[in-house]
């Protein structure tokens, strides 16, 4: 069981203390400065909290656009004001280092301060909301815990997620390529030996088996790309088994998924699920899924809890961030928890609710017609002018297949996770 413990800051006496009187004076001054710093920090957090509460109050228009008046509880994307005292001390997340290391991260155990009010805590809030619902099975109870702001535990998870995001990372796919190149240099002395090594299908498959990834298309794509690059550097053509992988319809997508930043983002989320006791979760749609695929699949989703990540666009069609929410599907009703607005519901399968979610953050999804008719073009232009006037986000056609993910959330089989000590 992981735990997060607060670190109590203590003042250090100057090394040059000579007498007990001087030492006492120094400790008093240190205590005064420490108290003033703590007070200023608390004032700063209070001001940040008030600012975000005001923004939340002004968000009633988008809340109504999203929930159509069916809102169970309102919240804001920040910590609660009554928890400010807890954020004055740094925290040290125990067991985070070991959990992250399994996914390729190098996280240290240095304590850090949480930032509950300035940047948003949507991912931590979504993770903690999912866990609490899976534990209690009672949405009303969980909604009350998030009323007016997210609980301290959610802010802790967000802080841990950000620590992982800043940590050095080496993906398993990256290690496959690095180790293969290392074996090439260590085992092959001549150009002829290197060519034989690179074109031997048995060596190729054996290397994938060492990592237990012989059946993973993205692993094959990454290693095939490595082999082809090494051969091209020597002006050699790839062998037929490598060319077959490269020519496959899935190769381009698989090669994109080998991107280190995509791998790091996915590994960071997997780490957080392991750390927060949600290790039984399953990714249904990854970063290269279309929003249309997601919307079309919703009627067939099983009852349960789902974490949705989506991009956020401005009125110019530029991505300015990403957002995470929780979707709960019950037999006769669907719920959506958005840390920016609260918990709302719809008495359907939830397809329309998620479509409105995409519209709020991404703009209205464009038509899939490659050549819309002239009347449709005029109508689209009028809507575009209207959206700019109303400062609504614009969904750019060119990148509609990026950054949407769906994960079905489940508790870890061992029921392990972190707790607050």
URTA-V842661 format. One record per residue. N is the residue number from 0. RES is the residue in one letter. PHI is phi in whole degrees, -180 to 180 (NA if undefined). PSI is psi in radians with two decimals (999 if undefined). Layout:
BEGIN
n & res & phi & psi
N & RES & PHI & PSI
N & RES & PHI & PSI
END
This chain:
BEGIN
n & res & phi & psi
0 & X & NA & 2.18
1 & X & -84 & 2.75
2 & X & -146 & 2.75
3 & X & -121 & 2.06
4 & X & -110 & 2.42
5 & X & -73 & 2.55
6 & X & -102 & 2.10
7 & X & -82 & 2.08
8 & X & -79 & 2.32
9 & X & -122 & 2.55
10 & X & -80 & 2.55
11 & X & -103 & 2.31
12 & X & -73 & 2.52
13 & X & -61 & 2.51
14 & X & -68 & -0.38
15 & X & -87 & 0.18
16 & X & -61 & 2.35
17 & X & -115 & -0.85
18 & X & -109 & 2.84
19 & X & -66 & -0.55
20 & X & -65 & -0.78
21 & X & -64 & -0.68
22 & X & -63 & -0.73
23 & X & -64 & -0.72
24 & X & -63 & -0.76
25 & X & -62 & -0.74
26 & X & -65 & -0.65
27 & X & -65 & -0.79
28 & X & -64 & -0.73
29 & X & -63 & -0.70
30 & X & -65 & -0.67
31 & X & -64 & -0.86
32 & X & -62 & -0.69
33 & X & -63 & -0.72
34 & X & -66 & -0.72
35 & X & -64 & -0.77
36 & X & -61 & -0.70
37 & X & -66 & -0.69
38 & X & -65 & -0.78
39 & X & -62 & -0.71
40 & X & -62 & -0.72
41 & X & -66 & -0.71
42 & X & -62 & -0.76
43 & X & -61 & -0.77
44 & X & -65 & -0.66
45 & X & -63 & -0.72
46 & X & -66 & -0.75
47 & X & -61 & -0.75
48 & X & -62 & -0.77
49 & X & -64 & -0.70
50 & X & -63 & -0.76
51 & X & -70 & -0.62
52 & X & -63 & -0.68
53 & X & -66 & -0.75
54 & X & -61 & -0.69
55 & X & -64 & -0.69
56 & X & -65 & -0.58
57 & X & -81 & -0.08
58 & X & -89 & 0.31
59 & X & -66 & -0.48
60 & X & -66 & -0.84
61 & X & -69 & -0.58
62 & X & -61 & -0.73
63 & X & -68 & -0.66
64 & X & -62 & -0.59
65 & X & -81 & -0.83
66 & X & -102 & -0.22
67 & X & 55 & 0.70
68 & X & 85 & -0.13
69 & X & -95 & 1.24
70 & X & -113 & 2.13
71 & X & -81 & -0.76
72 & X & -152 & 2.46
73 & X & -96 & 2.58
74 & X & -147 & 3.06
75 & X & -132 & 2.70
76 & X & -83 & 1.07
77 & X & -164 & 3.03
78 & X & -71 & 2.98
79 & X & -87 & 2.56
80 & X & -60 & -0.60
81 & X & -70 & -0.22
82 & X & -96 & 0.11
83 & X & -55 & -0.69
84 & X & -58 & -0.52
85 & X & -73 & -0.37
86 & X & -91 & 0.05
87 & X & -82 & -0.31
88 & X & -110 & 2.49
89 & X & -68 & 2.77
90 & X & -122 & 2.73
91 & X & -127 & 1.87
92 & X & -78 & 1.81
93 & X & -69 & 2.49
94 & X & 74 & -0.08
95 & X & -67 & -0.68
96 & X & -59 & -0.83
97 & X & -67 & -0.68
98 & X & -65 & -0.76
99 & X & -69 & -0.60
100 & X & -62 & -0.59
101 & X & -65 & -0.40
102 & X & -101 & 0.08
103 & X & 103 & 0.14
104 & X & -99 & 2.67
105 & X & -116 & 1.54
106 & X & -102 & 2.29
107 & X & -91 & 2.98
108 & X & -99 & 0.30
109 & X & -64 & 2.39
110 & X & -67 & 2.66
111 & X & -145 & 2.74
112 & X & -89 & 2.50
113 & X & -83 & 2.69
114 & X & -124 & 1.45
115 & X & -82 & -0.18
116 & X & -124 & -0.24
117 & X & -99 & -0.54
118 & X & -117 & -0.10
119 & X & 92 & 2.57
120 & X & -132 & 0.65
121 & X & -64 & -0.67
122 & X & -69 & -0.81
123 & X & -60 & -0.68
124 & X & -65 & -0.75
125 & X & -64 & -0.75
126 & X & -63 & -0.82
127 & X & -69 & -0.64
128 & X & -61 & -0.76
129 & X & -61 & -0.79
130 & X & -65 & -0.77
131 & X & -65 & -0.67
132 & X & -68 & -0.72
133 & X & -65 & -0.53
134 & X & -77 & -0.73
135 & X & -97 & -0.58
136 & X & 69 & 0.23
137 & X & -125 & 1.81
138 & X & -67 & -0.60
139 & X & -63 & -0.71
140 & X & -64 & -0.80
141 & X & -66 & -0.69
142 & X & -60 & -0.68
143 & X & -67 & -0.58
144 & X & -66 & -0.48
145 & X & -101 & 0.06
146 & X & -67 & 2.17
147 & X & 83 & -0.08
148 & X & 157 & 2.94
149 & X & -91 & 2.61
150 & X & -65 & 2.83
151 & X & -56 & -0.70
152 & X & -61 & -0.63
153 & X & -67 & -0.66
154 & X & -67 & -0.65
155 & X & -61 & -0.77
156 & X & -64 & -0.69
157 & X & -63 & -0.73
158 & X & -63 & -0.72
159 & X & -65 & -0.69
160 & X & -62 & -0.72
161 & X & -70 & -0.62
162 & X & -62 & -0.75
163 & X & -64 & -0.71
164 & X & -62 & -0.47
165 & X & -89 & -0.16
166 & X & -81 & 2.64
167 & X & -60 & 2.55
168 & X & -142 & 2.40
169 & X & -132 & 1.99
170 & X & -75 & 2.79
171 & X & -62 & -0.69
172 & X & -65 & -0.66
173 & X & -65 & -0.67
174 & X & -68 & -0.60
175 & X & -57 & -0.82
176 & X & -68 & -0.77
177 & X & -63 & -0.80
178 & X & -66 & -0.61
179 & X & -65 & -0.78
180 & X & -64 & -0.65
181 & X & -65 & -0.76
182 & X & -63 & -0.66
183 & X & -60 & -0.77
184 & X & -74 & -0.64
185 & X & -79 & -0.58
186 & X & -97 & -0.25
187 & X & -121 & 2.06
188 & X & -93 & -0.59
189 & X & -110 & 2.89
190 & X & -65 & -0.59
191 & X & -66 & -0.73
192 & X & -65 & -0.68
193 & X & -65 & -0.72
194 & X & -63 & -0.76
195 & X & -62 & -0.74
196 & X & -61 & -0.79
197 & X & -72 & -0.47
198 & X & -103 & 0.14
199 & X & -92 & 1.98
200 & X & -66 & -0.56
201 & X & -65 & -0.72
202 & X & -64 & -0.73
203 & X & -57 & -0.91
204 & X & -69 & -0.63
205 & X & -64 & -0.65
206 & X & -65 & -0.70
207 & X & -66 & -0.64
208 & X & -65 & -0.54
209 & X & -58 & -0.53
210 & X & -100 & 0.01
211 & X & 69 & 0.52
212 & X & -124 & 0.44
213 & X & -66 & -0.35
214 & X & -103 & 0.12
215 & X & -93 & 2.02
216 & X & -57 & -0.69
217 & X & -68 & -0.55
218 & X & -70 & -0.73
219 & X & -62 & -0.73
220 & X & -63 & -0.75
221 & X & -64 & -0.79
222 & X & -70 & -0.65
223 & X & -62 & -0.67
224 & X & -65 & -0.68
225 & X & -64 & -0.80
226 & X & -63 & -0.81
227 & X & -62 & -0.67
228 & X & -66 & -0.76
229 & X & -64 & -0.70
230 & X & -71 & -0.68
231 & X & -64 & -0.62
232 & X & -62 & -0.43
233 & X & -104 & 0.21
234 & X & 64 & 0.55
235 & X & -106 & 2.57
236 & X & -84 & 2.58
237 & X & -70 & 2.63
238 & X & -67 & 2.95
239 & X & -61 & -0.67
240 & X & -68 & -0.54
241 & X & -74 & -0.73
242 & X & -63 & -0.63
243 & X & -62 & -0.73
244 & X & -64 & -0.78
245 & X & -66 & -0.61
246 & X & -82 & -0.13
247 & X & -68 & 2.67
248 & X & -64 & -0.50
249 & X & -85 & -0.15
250 & X & -61 & -0.77
251 & X & -60 & -0.81
252 & X & -66 & -0.75
253 & X & -62 & -0.72
254 & X & -64 & -0.64
255 & X & -65 & -0.66
256 & X & -70 & -0.25
257 & X & -78 & -0.19
258 & X & -53 & 2.30
259 & X & -63 & -0.65
260 & X & -68 & -0.66
261 & X & -65 & -0.75
262 & X & -62 & -0.71
263 & X & -66 & -0.76
264 & X & -61 & -0.80
265 & X & -66 & -0.71
266 & X & -67 & -0.62
267 & X & -63 & -0.73
268 & X & -69 & -0.66
269 & X & -64 & -0.68
270 & X & -61 & -0.78
271 & X & -66 & -0.61
272 & X & -67 & -0.73
273 & X & -61 & -0.80
274 & X & -68 & -0.58
275 & X & -95 & 0.18
276 & X & 84 & 0.36
277 & X & -118 & 0.63
278 & X & -68 & -0.18
279 & X & -87 & 0.09
280 & X & -71 & 2.71
281 & X & -131 & 2.25
282 & X & -78 & 2.11
283 & X & -94 & -0.65
284 & X & -136 & 2.23
285 & X & -98 & -2.95
286 & X & -62 & -0.32
287 & X & -103 & 0.40
288 & X & -91 & 2.59
289 & X & -85 & 2.52
290 & X & -62 & -0.49
291 & X & -68 & -0.67
292 & X & -60 & -0.78
293 & X & -63 & -0.84
294 & X & -62 & -0.74
295 & X & -67 & -0.47
296 & X & -86 & -0.29
297 & X & -55 & -0.74
298 & X & -58 & -0.44
299 & X & -93 & -0.02
300 & X & -66 & 2.50
301 & X & -74 & 2.79
302 & X & -63 & 2.39
303 & X & 158 & -2.85
304 & X & -117 & 2.38
305 & X & -133 & 2.39
306 & X & -101 & 2.19
307 & X & -113 & 2.25
308 & X & -113 & 2.44
309 & X & -146 & 2.68
310 & X & -77 & 2.77
311 & X & -119 & 2.20
312 & X & -115 & 2.68
313 & X & -96 & -3.03
314 & X & -69 & -0.26
315 & X & -92 & -0.04
316 & X & 84 & 0.32
317 & X & -97 & 2.29
318 & X & -72 & 2.20
319 & X & -114 & 0.03
320 & X & 166 & -2.89
321 & X & -142 & 2.89
322 & X & -144 & 2.66
323 & X & -129 & 2.40
324 & X & -137 & 2.97
325 & X & -120 & 2.28
326 & X & -114 & 2.24
327 & X & -118 & 2.13
328 & X & -109 & 2.07
329 & X & -108 & 3.12
330 & X & -62 & -0.71
331 & X & -123 & 0.11
332 & X & -154 & 2.60
333 & X & -121 & 2.46
334 & X & -121 & 2.60
335 & X & -131 & 2.14
336 & X & -104 & 1.99
337 & X & -112 & 2.02
338 & X & -58 & -0.35
339 & X & -77 & -0.48
340 & X & -128 & -0.58
341 & X & 133 & -2.73
342 & X & -112 & 2.12
343 & X & -125 & 3.03
344 & X & -147 & 2.97
345 & X & -153 & 2.42
346 & X & -86 & 0.88
347 & X & -142 & -2.91
348 & X & -77 & -0.09
349 & X & 96 & -0.03
350 & X & -61 & -0.79
351 & X & -68 & -0.60
352 & X & -64 & -0.77
353 & X & -70 & -0.62
354 & X & -61 & -0.72
355 & X & -66 & -0.62
356 & X & -59 & -0.84
357 & X & -60 & -0.68
358 & X & -66 & -0.66
359 & X & -64 & -0.69
360 & X & -101 & -0.40
361 & X & -118 & -0.21
362 & X & 91 & 2.95
363 & X & -65 & 2.29
364 & X & -63 & 2.30
365 & X & -72 & 2.78
366 & X & -67 & 2.58
367 & X & -82 & -0.10
368 & X & -63 & 2.22
369 & X & -72 & -0.56
370 & X & -133 & 1.47
371 & X & -65 & 2.64
372 & X & -66 & 2.86
373 & X & -60 & -0.78
374 & X & -59 & -0.67
375 & X & -66 & -0.63
376 & X & -64 & -0.75
377 & X & -64 & -0.77
378 & X & -62 & -0.72
379 & X & -64 & -0.67
380 & X & -65 & -0.72
381 & X & -63 & -0.76
382 & X & -64 & -0.64
383 & X & -65 & -0.76
384 & X & -61 & -0.75
385 & X & -61 & -0.77
386 & X & -65 & -0.67
387 & X & -64 & -0.74
388 & X & -63 & -0.68
389 & X & -89 & 0.09
390 & X & 59 & 0.67
391 & X & -87 & 2.60
392 & X & -67 & 2.71
393 & X & -119 & 2.24
394 & X & -92 & 1.89
395 & X & -71 & 2.32
396 & X & -63 & -0.55
397 & X & -71 & -0.35
398 & X & -128 & 0.70
399 & X & -78 & -0.07
400 & X & -110 & 0.49
401 & X & -130 & 2.50
402 & X & 75 & 0.23
403 & X & -100 & 2.19
404 & X & -134 & 2.65
405 & X & -135 & 2.26
406 & X & -128 & 2.22
407 & X & -82 & 2.09
408 & X & -90 & 2.32
409 & X & -143 & 2.59
410 & X & -67 & 2.66
411 & X & -63 & 2.50
412 & X & -57 & -0.56
413 & X & -85 & -0.10
414 & X & 59 & 0.54
415 & X & -96 & 2.68
416 & X & -178 & -3.04
417 & X & -91 & 2.75
418 & X & -138 & 2.81
419 & X & -95 & 2.13
420 & X & -94 & 999
END
